[in-house]
Structure formats: structure tokens, C-alpha cells
């Protein structure tokens, strides 16, 4: 994970549960997913290629996001 991702994760962990839930709902909104579909798919493929996730995990992520 890069430095910015680490900072984002720390900030997310420090949020209260209500704020975190609100943020996640906004981020996982179908409209936002559709708008950024190409970036999401590219990220999943890069993670799979680098060994961060398995083929099964990649397929599960795509299925959950409706890609």
C-alpha cells in the first residue's frame, strides 16, 4: 500500500461508525461505480497481477460491484 492509501486507511479507521457508513454508501453508489468502472477494473487487474489478490478474490470483487 502506498503512503496515500495508508493515510486514507488511518483516517477511515478513526472516523466514527456513522460517518464511515455514510462515506462507504456514497463510495459504493452504483452511479459512482459505473462512472469509474474502467479505473476499478484496471485496479483489480493490477492487484491480481502483482499477487495482492487471487483470481477468486478478483472475481468476487467484480461480482459484488456488479462489473
C-alpha positions, 0 to 999 in steps of 0.5 A: 500500500502506498503512503496515500492509501495508508493515510486514507486507511488511518483516517477511515479507521478513526472516523466514527461508525456513522460517518464511515457508513455514510462515506462507504454508501456514497463510495459504493453508489452504483452511479459512482461505480459505473462512472469509474468502472474502467479505473476499478477494473484496471485496479483489480487487474493490477492487484491480481497481477502483482499477487495482492489478490487471487483470481477468486478474490478478483472475481468476487470483487467484480461480482459484488460491484456488479462489473 
